[in-house]
Every structure is written in C-alpha cells, then in structure tokens.
Amino acid sequence: MKTDVRNRLIWFKGEIINVNNAKINILSPTSQFGLNVFEGIPCYWNEEKRQLYAFRLHDHYVRLDQSARLLQINNPYSEEEMKNALIDVIKANDYAENLSVRQTLFVDGFGSWGSEDPVDMFVAPIPKKNTSLEYNKVGLNCCISSWRRINDNDISPRIKCGANYINSRMGQKEALRNGFDTCIFLNELGKVSEAPGSCFFMVKNGVVITPKLTDSVLESITRDTVIKLAENLGAKVIERSIDRTELYNCDEAFLCGSAMELTTIISVDRYIVNEGISGKIKTEIHKSYLEAARGELKGFENWITPIY
C-alpha cells in the first residue's frame, strides 16, 4: 500500500486522484437526495500465489446495472470500463491485502430528485480491516428492530442505492443505543427480512434456512454464494418466510454480506444462540467461502478475477 487510508487513491470521473481531491457539486442529486447506486466488491489476497482476486465481479456489475435501470438513471459505462477502473485504482494503490471496493454511479450536476443524468462514477478501495466495526467482529448481539424493512411497494430493497440505506441507519442506530451490535428487520408482514447491509441465515436441525427474496431482502450476491456453497457441502437449504420466535430457538444463526463475509449471531433479543459460539455448519460454509474467494476451491474458479 502506497499511502494511508485517508490519502488513498480513488478512481473519479476517469482519473486516479487523491481521495481528498475528489469533488462533486454540493447541490447535486447524489448529495441532496442520495441519488446513486453502488456495489461493495470484495477482493481477497492469496499470499501463496501473490495475487489479489476480485470476488464475483461480473455478478456485481450485473446488479449495479439492474439497480441503475430500476432507479432510472443512465449508466454511461460498459462492464469492461467499470472493470478496468477497479483494476487500475487497486494497482495504483499497490494493495496486497483483503479489500472492500465501493464502486458507485452517482447523479451530479444541478438537477433534482427526478434527474436521470449527468451520471458519473467513482471507485474507492479500502482495506477490509478499515471497514465498519460491525463488519470486523467475530460475533454479534442482535435485536429485532422496531423499524420495518422497506418493501417493494415503497422503495424496493432490490435497488442497491444510497437513499435506501437510511432505513438501515435507523435500525442500526436504534440497536446501538440499546446496547446491541446490530439489528434484524421484520418486513411489512412481520416476517424476518434482513439486517443493515447484510442477509440473515439460521440453521435448525441441520437445515440451512434463509428468507425468500420476496421477503423484502436485497438480491444479495453473498447470500447466493452461501446457498451455493452450503449445497456444495451437502447441506439442505430452504428459502422460506421466517417467524421472529424461530430466531430464539434456532441452532445457529449468522449474517452475511460482501463487507462482513459470514459473521456469527451470538444472541437475538438477549436469547443466546448456540451457547454464544459459531456453529459447525456456519464455520464450514465460511471456510469454503474464503477458499473460493482466494481461488483455492475447485469448481468455483469462475467466481474470481485476478487483479495483478
């Protein structure tokens, strides 16, 4: 790494510059209304091969383009251009460690919340160790939030946009005020949805269970990864609606996301899960996840893109 985090290089409007020199219009729709779509793209360092791999890069760009289309903003960049921007800025920083890369399309200019352009992009990598605190904990004490998760008839959680994360903020702030690490949202029907920036899984009687995509959850790439890896390990996976009290009696529980990977839930509303330790099934899936992300898991090589 050539610089510290506060002076790292980012890709901004076609140039690689110091993060402190990246400027947008203060009256822009992205500044005033959160009119942007983004991806958090994980990259993993393989020490033996001296190689950094972007994980499921194509899938992230497919979702980014879908978010832009649903939010009705224009994406002026091709997938190849977005990929090259990510690779170039990582190389410019000379990173040789695990990263989380924020790649964002944003509406600049003097428009309003109804604007579709001008759209530009930034790509900002950050070492994983410098991401949010809850993304670096080994276990999480969770509560059920009093706030409900946004649903497809309000503002769709299927869109990964900046404005949607105000819902996550409200739940997270409430959880922290009340002495928890994070929260779990229920949807408008009172069924388990997801956590701020992460999806929910539980294990009961050896079966891996997660809410349906229609239960007000993001179409998470990490969620899909967990499902495929669990099945590859021989586990049965069920996608179904989950009641709140099922969380209090489950055998294992964990959250997953691009930034946090798989993180064990050690309690929900003060109900201890699995004696407060990581369960066997979660541990096995997480091990496979890291192997896949570092290019060490046979059969999943198409998930990785080498940077160097």
N, C-alpha and C positions, 0 to 999 in steps of 0.2 A: 504494500500500500504506500503510495507516494505522499499522501497528505493525511491529516487528521479529519475526522468526520465533518467538522464544522467548515472545513476548507476543501472538501472533496470536489471532484469534477463531476458535472452532470451534462447530459445532452439536452440542449434547449434551443428550439427553433432552428435546427440544422447545424448548430455549433456546439463544441465541447468547451464549457467555461466553468469558472469557479462558481459554486452554488450561490455565493453572496452577490454575484453579478447578474443573476437571472431575475429579470423584472417583467411584471405584467401591469396592465392598466388597472388602477385601483377601482375604476368604475366598470370593469369587465363583468360579463355574466358569470364567469367562473369565480370571481372574487365576491360578488354580491349575492349570488344565488346557488353556489355550488354546482354550476352547470359544467360538469366534467364527468368523464368515465375513465376508469383506470383498472390496472391489473397489478397485483403484488406477485412478482415472479421469483420463485426461489431458485438459487443457484448453489450447487454443492461442490466442495473441493475434494478431489481424490488425491491424497498425498502420494500414494504409491505410483500413480500414473502422472503426477504433477499436472493435473488437468482439472479445469472448472467446468461443470456441466449445468446448463440451464434446464430446469425440470419441466417437462410437458409444455414447451414453449409454443408450439403450434396451437395447442388447445387454449392457451391463454389468449392468443391473438384472435382465435375464432370467437371467444366470449367477449373480448374487447369490441370487436366489430359488431356483434349482436347487441351489446349494450348501447353503442352509438346509434344503431338503427332504431332501437326501441325508444331511446330518448330523442330521436330525430335531430341529431347533429351530424354533420358531414365529417367523414374520415378521409383526409386527403392523402393518407399514406398507405402504401401497399404493405403486405406482410413482410416482404423482403426488406423494404426500407425500415420497418419497425425493428426487425431482427438485427439489421446492420447497425442501427443506432444503439441498441442494447449491447452488442458485442464491442463496438467501438469505445463506448464510455467505460465499460468494465476494463478493457485493455488500457485505456488512458490512465485509470487509477491504479493499474498494476495489482489488482486484487488476487490473492491466493488464499481465500478463506470462504466460508459459507456466507452467502449474501441474501438479502431480500431486495428486489429491484422494483421500484414503483415506476410504472410506465403509464402516463396519463395523457389523454386527449382533452383539451380544455378550450372553452369558447372565450376568446379575447375580444378586444375592441370596445365599442361604446354601445353595445346592444342591450337587450333586456332579457328577462327570463324566457322570452319566446324566441330568442335568436337561435339560428342554426349554424352560423359561422360569423367571423373567421375562426377556424379551428386550427390549433397548433398542438405541439407535443413536447413533453419533457420526459427524460429517463433519468432517474435518480437512484443509483445503487447505494446500499448501506450495509455494513457488516451485520450479520444476524445478531451478534451479541449486543448491538446498539439499538435494537428494536424495543418495543414497549415492554414494560416489566412483566405483564401477564403472559407475554409470549416466551419468557425465559424462565418461568417457574416449572418445577417438576411435578407439582400437584396444585389443584385449585379448589378452594372452598367457594361453592356457588350458592346463589339464592334464586328463587323464582321471582322474576321481576314483576312489579305491579303494572309496568308498561306493557302493552301488547305489541307484538311484532307487526310491522306494516304488511299489508296483503296486496294481492294482485289487483284488487278493485280500488285501492287507494293510490299507492305508488309502488310499483312492483319490486319485490326484493330480487327478482330475476335480473334487474338492471344494477350493475355494479357502478354506482355513481356517487359522487361526493355528498350530495344532498341527502341520500338515503342513510348515511352514517350518523345523522343527528338522532335517529331512532336508537342506534347502538349507543350513542353518547348518553342519552337519558337513562338507559338501563344500567350502563357501566357506572355512571356517577352515583346512582342510587345504591348500587351494590357496594361501592367503596365507602360511601357514607355510613352504611350499616355494618361495616366490618368484614365484608366478603371480598374475594378477589375479582369476581365477575358474576354475571347473571345468566340465567336461561330464560328466554322469552316464551310465552304461550301465544298462539295465534288467536284470531278473532273467534274461533270456536272453542277456545280453552285447551287446545291440544299443544303438546310440546313442539316448538318450532326450532330455534337455534339460539346461539349465544352471540354477543357482539363480535362480528368478524370471524366467526367460526361455526362449524356444524356439530351437531350432537350425535353421539353413538352410545348405546348401552349394550350390555351382554346379560342375558338371562338364560340359565340352563344350557349354556354353551352356544346359544344362538345370538348372532350379532344383529342388532335392531337399530334402525335409524328412521327419522320421519320421512314421509314421502316428499317429493319435490313440490307437490301441490299443497303442502302444509306451511306455506309462507317461508320457504328457505331459498337461499341463493343456490343456483346450479353450480355448486362448488366442485372445482377440479380435484381438490384434496379429498372431498367426500367420495367422488368417483374412484379415486386412487385407492382409498381404504377398502371400498367394496370389492374392487378387482383383486387386491392383494389378499384380502380375507378369504375370498373364494379360491384363490390360488393355493392358499394354505389348507384348504379343505373345510373351512368353516361355512356354516349355513348363514346366509344373510337375508334379512327380511326388511323391506321398506314398508312401513305402515304408520298410522297415527298412533301417538303415544300419550297416555294419560299422565297427569302430574304425579300421582302417587306411585306410579310404576318406578319412578326415579328413586323413591325412598327404599324400594325393596329389590333393586337390581343387583346383580352380582359384580358387575364392573360398569364404569362409565368413563367417557373421555370426550374431549373436544378436539376438533381438527381444523386446520386451515393452513394456507401457504406460509404464513409467518410463524405460527406456533407448532407446526407439524402435528403430532398427536400428543396431547397433554392430559394426564390423568385427572379425573374429578375425584377428590377425596371426601367431599361431603356435598349434600344438597339440602339447603334449609336446616343445617346442623345434623341431618341424618348422615351418619358415616357410611361410606361406600367401601366395601371390601376391606374393612379394618384400616382404611386410610392409606392403602398402598396400591401400586399398579397391579392390575390383573394379568394373568398369563396370556390371554388372547390379545389384549391391547399390546402387551410387550412384544409378542411375536409379530404382530402387524407392523408395529413401529420399526422393528429390526428390518423387516422386509422393505419398508418404505425407504429407510436410509440406504440400504443396499441398492435399491432401484435408482434412487436419486444420484448415487455415486457411480452408477454404471457397473454395478457388481452383481446384478440379479439377472440370470439368464431368462430370456423370453420377453424382457421389458426394455431392450436396448432402444426401441423406437421412442421411448419417453425422454431421452436425453439429447441435448445439443451441445457439443464441445465449444468452448469459448476460445481457447488457445490452440 
